Amino acid sequence: MPVKGEPRLPTVSRASGPFHVLGVRVDAVQIPDVIARMEEWIAHREGCRFVAVTGMHGVTEAQHDAEFKTILNAAGLVVADGMPLVWIGRRHGFEMRRRVYGPELMETFCKETAEKGYRHYFYGGAPGVGEELAARFVSRFPGMVVAGTYSPPFRSLTREEDGEVIQAIEVAQADIVWVGLSTPKQERWMYEHRERLNIPVLVGVGAAFDFHTGRIAQAPEWMRERGLEWLFRLAMEPRRLWRRYLVYGAEFAALVLLELLGLKKVR
């Protein structure tokens, strides 16, 4: 306890490390850190690891589904794809300047590593979206290698169909699989397939496929960087997203406040 009149020491900020939000581990990393870790996994090829790009929605889903919380905590990295998690990380003393925005992570990785020959596989999106995304990225980033694409149906795959997908990804000799489904579907897919695929890296990037092909408009950067993306997306797709942002958003805020006040302990 500081002596009265003694100068107060400055708060020590930490560059990286994990913190927990409602029982979910979040890694206090930035996009360059994530890219470096992914390249390390590709170089060493010691098993299949996945990156959970999550935010308020994913953490709140985990409060309703213990299995999903286990899935998130099993990820090689759980990164903050939402300003509320960034703000909480800063409160824990971490130097988190920005969020790890899924579409930006994918675009930056492809741009900065295009000449290294990594083989990319795009899993997700409506029919034709993966192919269009691949063509756009190859055009923008000379040297980038696309190993393949697959657009899964909205229904669950049969065991035979799933086996064919696994074989296709393996035959393509992919180094990284970008999974463009939705939360929690994409995290479940990565978790369930991590021991069945001989691929170093899986990354769930949500709506990134649609954003980068222009099917869904992105919020302006100033809104994304100030925690207002939810408002833009809600205005664009109110019928689909009202529950995620209004119901889950309110629940997340209430639970986090209780946790920060020490009135709720979450495991």
C-alpha atoms as a printed R data frame, in Angstrom:
    type eleno elety resid chain resno       x       y       z
1   ATOM     1    CA   MET     A     1   0.000   0.000   0.000
2   ATOM     2    CA   PRO     A     2   1.607   3.311  -1.017
3   ATOM     3    CA   VAL     A     3   2.625   5.727   1.751
4   ATOM     4    CA   LYS     A     4   0.731   9.032   1.805
5   ATOM     5    CA   GLY     A     5   2.601  11.627  -0.212
6   ATOM     6    CA   GLU     A     6   4.720   9.008  -1.997
7   ATOM     7    CA   PRO     A     7   4.618   9.301  -5.821
8   ATOM     8    CA   ARG     A     8   2.362   6.690  -7.407
9   ATOM     9    CA   LEU     A     9   4.167   4.317  -9.756
10  ATOM    10    CA   PRO     A    10   2.946   4.268 -13.369
11  ATOM    11    CA   THR     A    11   0.775   1.401 -14.532
12  ATOM    12    CA   VAL     A    12   2.875  -1.245 -16.244
13  ATOM    13    CA   SER     A    13   1.628  -2.181 -19.712
14  ATOM    14    CA   ARG     A    14   2.263  -5.624 -21.124
15  ATOM    15    CA   ALA     A    15   2.958  -6.226 -24.784
16  ATOM    16    CA   SER     A    16   1.379  -9.663 -25.131
17  ATOM    17    CA   GLY     A    17  -0.116 -12.557 -23.237
18  ATOM    18    CA   PRO     A    18  -3.548 -13.997 -22.484
19  ATOM    19    CA   PHE     A    19  -6.397 -12.585 -20.443
20  ATOM    20    CA   HIS     A    20  -9.843 -14.015 -19.798
21  ATOM    21    CA   VAL     A    21 -13.298 -12.647 -20.543
22  ATOM    22    CA   LEU     A    22 -16.200 -14.602 -19.036
23  ATOM    23    CA   GLY     A    23 -14.112 -17.770 -19.006
24  ATOM    24    CA   VAL     A    24 -12.808 -17.408 -22.572
25  ATOM    25    CA   ARG     A    25  -9.078 -16.983 -23.112
26  ATOM    26    CA   VAL     A    26  -8.178 -14.054 -25.339
27  ATOM    27    CA   ASP     A    27  -4.627 -13.566 -26.623
28  ATOM    28    CA   ALA     A    28  -3.454  -9.942 -26.461
29  ATOM    29    CA   VAL     A    29  -1.865  -9.900 -29.909
30  ATOM    30    CA   GLN     A    30  -1.982  -7.683 -32.977
31  ATOM    31    CA   ILE     A    31  -2.121  -8.631 -36.659
32  ATOM    32    CA   PRO     A    32   1.702  -8.718 -37.118
33  ATOM    33    CA   ASP     A    33   1.957 -11.067 -34.110
34  ATOM    34    CA   VAL     A    34  -0.716 -13.375 -35.539
35  ATOM    35    CA   ILE     A    35   0.983 -13.478 -38.948
36  ATOM    36    CA   ALA     A    36   4.325 -14.314 -37.317
37  ATOM    37    CA   ARG     A    37   2.730 -17.133 -35.312
38  ATOM    38    CA   MET     A    38   0.986 -18.531 -38.393
39  ATOM    39    CA   GLU     A    39   4.237 -18.540 -40.352
40  ATOM    40    CA   GLU     A    40   5.939 -20.299 -37.458
41  ATOM    41    CA   TRP     A    41   3.279 -23.016 -37.494
42  ATOM    42    CA   ILE     A    42   3.656 -23.423 -41.255
43  ATOM    43    CA   ALA     A    43   7.444 -23.676 -40.978
44  ATOM    44    CA   HIS     A    44   7.409 -26.274 -38.210
45  ATOM    45    CA   ARG     A    45   4.309 -28.234 -39.333
46  ATOM    46    CA   GLU     A    46   3.809 -29.725 -35.883
47  ATOM    47    CA   GLY     A    47   0.143 -30.601 -36.052
48  ATOM    48    CA   CYS     A    48  -2.895 -28.589 -37.080
49  ATOM    49    CA   ARG     A    49  -3.679 -25.395 -35.155
50  ATOM    50    CA   PHE     A    50  -6.601 -23.044 -35.572
51  ATOM    51    CA   VAL     A    51  -7.137 -19.339 -34.994
52  ATOM    52    CA   ALA     A    52 -10.465 -18.253 -33.499
53  ATOM    53    CA   VAL     A    53 -11.170 -14.689 -34.575
54  ATOM    54    CA   THR     A    54 -13.839 -13.767 -32.063
55  ATOM    55    CA   GLY     A    55 -15.586 -10.879 -30.386
56  ATOM    56    CA   MET     A    56 -18.618 -10.145 -28.253
57  ATOM    57    CA   HIS     A    57 -20.773 -12.608 -30.194
58  ATOM    58    CA   GLY     A    58 -18.432 -15.567 -29.752
59  ATOM    59    CA   VAL     A    59 -17.808 -14.919 -26.051
60  ATOM    60    CA   THR     A    60 -21.558 -14.624 -25.412
61  ATOM    61    CA   GLU     A    61 -22.286 -17.807 -27.378
62  ATOM    62    CA   ALA     A    62 -19.818 -19.527 -25.064
63  ATOM    63    CA   GLN     A    63 -21.948 -18.529 -22.045
64  ATOM    64    CA   HIS     A    64 -24.848 -20.542 -23.467
65  ATOM    65    CA   ASP     A    65 -22.800 -23.511 -24.687
66  ATOM    66    CA   ALA     A    66 -20.076 -25.013 -22.496
67  ATOM    67    CA   GLU     A    67 -18.833 -27.130 -25.395
68  ATOM    68    CA   PHE     A    68 -18.313 -24.018 -27.497
69  ATOM    69    CA   LYS     A    69 -16.332 -22.414 -24.671
70  ATOM    70    CA   THR     A    70 -14.104 -25.502 -24.674
71  ATOM    71    CA   ILE     A    71 -13.672 -25.144 -28.439
72  ATOM    72    CA   LEU     A    72 -12.589 -21.501 -28.181
73  ATOM    73    CA   ASN     A    73 -10.133 -22.262 -25.397
74  ATOM    74    CA   ALA     A    74  -8.623 -25.094 -27.473
75  ATOM    75    CA   ALA     A    75  -7.605 -22.702 -30.267
76  ATOM    76    CA   GLY     A    76  -3.951 -22.010 -30.958
77  ATOM    77    CA   LEU     A    77  -4.871 -18.341 -30.807
78  ATOM    78    CA   VAL     A    78  -8.058 -16.563 -29.768
79  ATOM    79    CA   VAL     A    79  -7.816 -13.034 -31.119
80  ATOM    80    CA   ALA     A    80  -9.922  -9.960 -30.377
81  ATOM    81    CA   ASP     A    81 -12.050  -9.238 -33.442
82  ATOM    82    CA   GLY     A    82 -14.052  -6.609 -31.610
83  ATOM    83    CA   MET     A    83 -13.307  -3.362 -29.803
84  ATOM    84    CA   PRO     A    84 -15.021  -4.444 -26.537
85  ATOM    85    CA   LEU     A    85 -12.399  -7.183 -26.152
86  ATOM    86    CA   VAL     A    86  -9.652  -4.684 -26.988
87  ATOM    87    CA   TRP     A    87 -10.946  -2.311 -24.301
88  ATOM    88    CA   ILE     A    88 -11.038  -5.148 -21.764
89  ATOM    89    CA   GLY     A    89  -7.503  -6.158 -22.752
90  ATOM    90    CA   ARG     A    90  -6.289  -2.607 -22.171
91  ATOM    91    CA   ARG     A    91  -7.938  -2.657 -18.751
92  ATOM    92    CA   HIS     A    92  -5.863  -5.755 -18.000
93  ATOM    93    CA   GLY     A    93  -2.735  -3.761 -18.853
94  ATOM    94    CA   PHE     A    94  -2.051  -4.961 -22.390
95  ATOM    95    CA   GLU     A    95  -0.896  -2.668 -25.185
96  ATOM    96    CA   MET     A    96  -3.675  -3.504 -27.637
97  ATOM    97    CA   ARG     A    97  -3.767  -0.643 -30.117
98  ATOM    98    CA   ARG     A    98  -6.278  -2.198 -32.504
99  ATOM    99    CA   ARG     A    99  -8.558  -5.175 -32.991
100 ATOM   100    CA   VAL     A   100  -7.541  -8.210 -35.054
101 ATOM   101    CA   TYR     A   101 -10.191  -7.735 -37.716
102 ATOM   102    CA   GLY     A   102 -10.695 -11.032 -39.583
103 ATOM   103    CA   PRO     A   103 -10.975  -9.624 -43.138
104 ATOM   104    CA   GLU     A   104  -7.931  -7.433 -42.544
105 ATOM   105    CA   LEU     A   105  -5.930 -10.344 -41.114
106 ATOM   106    CA   MET     A   106  -6.650 -12.453 -44.197
107 ATOM   107    CA   GLU     A   107  -5.878  -9.649 -46.637
108 ATOM   108    CA   THR     A   108  -2.670  -8.622 -44.852
109 ATOM   109    CA   PHE     A   109  -1.386 -12.179 -44.581
110 ATOM   110    CA   CYS     A   110  -2.005 -12.845 -48.269
111 ATOM   111    CA   LYS     A   111  -0.394  -9.544 -49.267
112 ATOM   112    CA   GLU     A   112   2.706  -9.822 -47.094
113 ATOM   113    CA   THR     A   113   3.431 -13.494 -47.806
114 ATOM   114    CA   ALA     A   114   2.371 -13.734 -51.467
115 ATOM   115    CA   GLU     A   115   5.905 -14.392 -52.728
116 ATOM   116    CA   LYS     A   116   6.628 -17.090 -50.144
117 ATOM   117    CA   GLY     A   117   4.624 -19.720 -52.001
118 ATOM   118    CA   TYR     A   118   2.200 -20.664 -49.243
119 ATOM   119    CA   ARG     A   119  -0.714 -22.668 -50.567
120 ATOM   120    CA   HIS     A   120  -4.115 -21.186 -49.642
121 ATOM   121    CA   TYR     A   121  -7.412 -23.048 -49.548
122 ATOM   122    CA   PHE     A   122 -10.730 -21.163 -49.257
123 ATOM   123    CA   TYR     A   123 -13.516 -23.101 -47.496
124 ATOM   124    CA   GLY     A   124 -16.887 -21.366 -47.289
125 ATOM   125    CA   GLY     A   125 -19.099 -18.824 -48.971
126 ATOM   126    CA   ALA     A   126 -21.957 -19.297 -51.399
127 ATOM   127    CA   PRO     A   127 -21.282 -21.134 -54.695
128 ATOM   128    CA   GLY     A   128 -18.740 -19.196 -56.720
129 ATOM   129    CA   VAL     A   129 -17.663 -16.857 -53.924
130 ATOM   130    CA   GLY     A   130 -14.501 -18.756 -53.051
131 ATOM   131    CA   GLU     A   131 -13.424 -18.849 -56.685
132 ATOM   132    CA   GLU     A   132 -14.074 -15.125 -57.110
133 ATOM   133    CA   LEU     A   133 -12.206 -14.318 -53.918
134 ATOM   134    CA   ALA     A   134  -9.259 -16.440 -55.022
135 ATOM   135    CA   ALA     A   135  -9.144 -14.767 -58.436
136 ATOM   136    CA   ARG     A   136  -9.261 -11.288 -56.892
137 ATOM   137    CA   PHE     A   137  -6.474 -12.024 -54.432
138 ATOM   138    CA   VAL     A   138  -4.225 -13.657 -57.055
139 ATOM   139    CA   SER     A   139  -4.701 -10.575 -59.223
140 ATOM   140    CA   ARG     A   140  -3.939  -8.188 -56.363
141 ATOM   141    CA   PHE     A   141  -1.061 -10.142 -54.822
142 ATOM   142    CA   PRO     A   142   1.261 -11.549 -57.535
143 ATOM   143    CA   GLY     A   143   2.850 -14.821 -56.536
144 ATOM   144    CA   MET     A   144   0.028 -15.935 -54.268
145 ATOM   145    CA   VAL     A   145  -0.833 -19.616 -54.702
146 ATOM   146    CA   VAL     A   146  -4.428 -20.859 -54.414
147 ATOM   147    CA   ALA     A   147  -4.554 -24.574 -53.666
148 ATOM   148    CA   GLY     A   148  -8.337 -24.870 -53.986
149 ATOM   149    CA   THR     A   149 -11.789 -23.695 -52.953
150 ATOM   150    CA   TYR     A   150 -14.944 -25.352 -51.660
151 ATOM   151    CA   SER     A   151 -18.430 -23.992 -51.030
152 ATOM   152    CA   PRO     A   152 -20.228 -26.236 -48.507
153 ATOM   153    CA   PRO     A   153 -24.024 -26.583 -48.632
154 ATOM   154    CA   PHE     A   154 -26.117 -25.021 -45.863
155 ATOM   155    CA   ARG     A   155 -27.024 -28.476 -44.587
156 ATOM   156    CA   SER     A   156 -24.604 -30.709 -42.708
157 ATOM   157    CA   LEU     A   157 -22.281 -32.774 -44.875
158 ATOM   158    CA   THR     A   158 -22.685 -36.525 -44.908
159 ATOM   159    CA   ARG     A   159 -19.768 -38.565 -43.640
160 ATOM   160    CA   GLU     A   160 -18.856 -39.450 -47.218
161 ATOM   161    CA   GLU     A   161 -18.998 -35.813 -48.361
162 ATOM   162    CA   ASP     A   162 -16.905 -34.684 -45.423
163 ATOM   163    CA   GLY     A   163 -14.340 -37.360 -46.194
164 ATOM   164    CA   GLU     A   164 -14.156 -36.141 -49.787
165 ATOM   165    CA   VAL     A   165 -13.565 -32.563 -48.604
166 ATOM   166    CA   ILE     A   166 -10.771 -33.669 -46.286
167 ATOM   167    CA   GLN     A   167  -9.172 -35.633 -49.098
168 ATOM   168    CA   ALA     A   168  -9.447 -32.666 -51.470
169 ATOM   169    CA   ILE     A   169  -7.730 -30.344 -48.991
170 ATOM   170    CA   GLU     A   170  -5.006 -32.907 -48.344
171 ATOM   171    CA   VAL     A   171  -4.419 -33.541 -52.050
172 ATOM   172    CA   ALA     A   172  -4.200 -29.782 -52.595
173 ATOM   173    CA   GLN     A   173  -1.321 -29.731 -50.066
174 ATOM   174    CA   ALA     A   174  -2.659 -26.584 -48.467
175 ATOM   175    CA   ASP     A   175  -0.584 -24.694 -45.923
176 ATOM   176    CA   ILE     A   176  -3.509 -22.636 -44.663
177 ATOM   177    CA   VAL     A   177  -7.272 -23.039 -44.870
178 ATOM   178    CA   TRP     A   178  -9.349 -19.871 -44.615
179 ATOM   179    CA   VAL     A   179 -12.756 -20.843 -43.202
180 ATOM   180    CA   GLY     A   180 -15.482 -18.380 -44.161
181 ATOM   181    CA   LEU     A   181 -18.521 -19.635 -42.296
182 ATOM   182    CA   SER     A   182 -20.184 -17.958 -39.306
183 ATOM   183    CA   THR     A   183 -19.726 -18.185 -35.554
184 ATOM   184    CA   PRO     A   184 -20.027 -20.727 -33.987
185 ATOM   185    CA   LYS     A   185 -20.155 -22.930 -37.102
186 ATOM   186    CA   GLN     A   186 -16.657 -22.140 -38.320
187 ATOM   187    CA   GLU     A   187 -15.044 -22.709 -34.912
188 ATOM   188    CA   ARG     A   188 -16.791 -26.067 -34.581
189 ATOM   189    CA   TRP     A   189 -15.614 -27.068 -38.049
190 ATOM   190    CA   MET     A   190 -11.999 -26.182 -37.282
191 ATOM   191    CA   TYR     A   191 -12.076 -27.921 -33.902
192 ATOM   192    CA   GLU     A   192 -13.608 -31.088 -35.320
193 ATOM   193    CA   HIS     A   193 -11.194 -31.230 -38.255
194 ATOM   194    CA   ARG     A   194  -7.939 -30.209 -36.576
195 ATOM   195    CA   GLU     A   195  -6.953 -33.827 -35.925
196 ATOM   196    CA   ARG     A   196  -8.161 -35.054 -39.322
197 ATOM   197    CA   LEU     A   197  -6.229 -32.597 -41.455
198 ATOM   198    CA   ASN     A   198  -2.486 -32.549 -42.005
199 ATOM   199    CA   ILE     A   199  -2.622 -28.782 -42.467
200 ATOM   200    CA   PRO     A   200  -0.596 -26.385 -40.284
201 ATOM   201    CA   VAL     A   201  -3.127 -23.545 -39.990
202 ATOM   202    CA   LEU     A   202  -6.907 -23.059 -40.047
203 ATOM   203    CA   VAL     A   203  -8.324 -19.544 -39.627
204 ATOM   204    CA   GLY     A   204 -12.006 -18.666 -39.206
205 ATOM   205    CA   VAL     A   205 -12.710 -15.317 -40.842
206 ATOM   206    CA   GLY     A   206 -16.516 -15.147 -40.872
207 ATOM   207    CA   ALA     A   207 -17.947 -12.802 -43.492
208 ATOM   208    CA   ALA     A   208 -14.534 -11.932 -44.961
209 ATOM   209    CA   PHE     A   209 -15.309 -13.823 -48.181
210 ATOM   210    CA   ASP     A   210 -18.386 -11.683 -48.777
211 ATOM   211    CA   PHE     A   211 -16.659  -8.462 -47.751
212 ATOM   212    CA   HIS     A   212 -13.722  -8.949 -50.110
213 ATOM   213    CA   THR     A   213 -15.950  -9.867 -53.063
214 ATOM   214    CA   GLY     A   214 -18.281  -6.935 -52.460
215 ATOM   215    CA   ARG     A   215 -21.347  -8.991 -51.587
216 ATOM   216    CA   ILE     A   216 -21.640  -7.304 -48.204
217 ATOM   217    CA   ALA     A   217 -20.631  -3.711 -47.563
218 ATOM   218    CA   GLN     A   218 -18.054  -3.118 -44.837
219 ATOM   219    CA   ALA     A   219 -18.510  -0.433 -42.235
220 ATOM   220    CA   PRO     A   220 -16.344   2.659 -42.752
221 ATOM   221    CA   GLU     A   221 -12.948   2.339 -41.109
222 ATOM   222    CA   TRP     A   222 -13.711   5.065 -38.559
223 ATOM   223    CA   MET     A   223 -16.705   3.049 -37.342
224 ATOM   224    CA   ARG     A   224 -14.731  -0.208 -37.234
225 ATOM   225    CA   GLU     A   225 -11.969   1.369 -35.175
226 ATOM   226    CA   ARG     A   226 -14.348   2.985 -32.660
227 ATOM   227    CA   GLY     A   227 -16.474  -0.026 -31.827
228 ATOM   228    CA   LEU     A   228 -19.391   1.030 -34.014
229 ATOM   229    CA   GLU     A   229 -19.263  -1.640 -36.713
230 ATOM   230    CA   TRP     A   230 -22.182  -3.408 -35.046
231 ATOM   231    CA   LEU     A   231 -24.386  -0.374 -35.673
232 ATOM   232    CA   PHE     A   232 -23.538  -0.316 -39.376
233 ATOM   233    CA   ARG     A   233 -24.094  -4.048 -39.825
234 ATOM   234    CA   LEU     A   234 -27.342  -3.955 -37.855
235 ATOM   235    CA   ALA     A   235 -28.621  -1.183 -40.132
236 ATOM   236    CA   MET     A   236 -27.650  -3.235 -43.211
237 ATOM   237    CA   GLU     A   237 -29.065  -6.600 -42.027
238 ATOM   238    CA   PRO     A   238 -31.518  -5.938 -39.169
239 ATOM   239    CA   ARG     A   239 -33.592  -9.115 -39.554
240 ATOM   240    CA   ARG     A   240 -30.535 -11.387 -39.445
241 ATOM   241    CA   LEU     A   241 -28.414  -9.572 -36.889
242 ATOM   242    CA   TRP     A   242 -30.807  -7.957 -34.387
243 ATOM   243    CA   ARG     A   243 -30.500 -10.785 -31.878
244 ATOM   244    CA   ARG     A   244 -26.709 -10.905 -32.107
245 ATOM   245    CA   TYR     A   245 -26.193  -7.210 -31.473
246 ATOM   246    CA   LEU     A   246 -29.171  -6.151 -29.360
247 ATOM   247    CA   VAL     A   247 -29.835  -9.232 -27.219
248 ATOM   248    CA   TYR     A   248 -26.350 -10.746 -27.041
249 ATOM   249    CA   GLY     A   249 -24.748  -7.310 -26.918
250 ATOM   250    CA   ALA     A   250 -26.757  -6.288 -23.855
251 ATOM   251    CA   GLU     A   251 -26.092  -9.637 -22.191
252 ATOM   252    CA   PHE     A   252 -22.359  -9.380 -22.857
253 ATOM   253    CA   ALA     A   253 -22.165  -5.862 -21.402
254 ATOM   254    CA   ALA     A   254 -24.057  -6.870 -18.257
255 ATOM   255    CA   LEU     A   255 -21.998 -10.021 -17.639
256 ATOM   256    CA   VAL     A   256 -18.670  -8.258 -18.232
257 ATOM   257    CA   LEU     A   257 -19.644  -5.445 -15.856
258 ATOM   258    CA   LEU     A   258 -20.517  -7.973 -13.150
259 ATOM   259    CA   GLU     A   259 -17.233  -9.785 -13.736
260 ATOM   260    CA   LEU     A   260 -15.175  -6.588 -13.568
261 ATOM   261    CA   LEU     A   261 -16.947  -5.602 -10.339
262 ATOM   262    CA   GLY     A   262 -16.148  -8.998  -8.876
263 ATOM   263    CA   LEU     A   263 -19.827  -9.882  -8.543
264 ATOM   264    CA   LYS     A   264 -19.679 -12.792 -10.955
265 ATOM   265    CA   LYS     A   265 -17.012 -15.477 -11.254
266 ATOM   266    CA   VAL     A   266 -16.911 -17.354 -14.547
267 ATOM   267    CA   ARG     A   267 -14.889 -20.467 -15.265
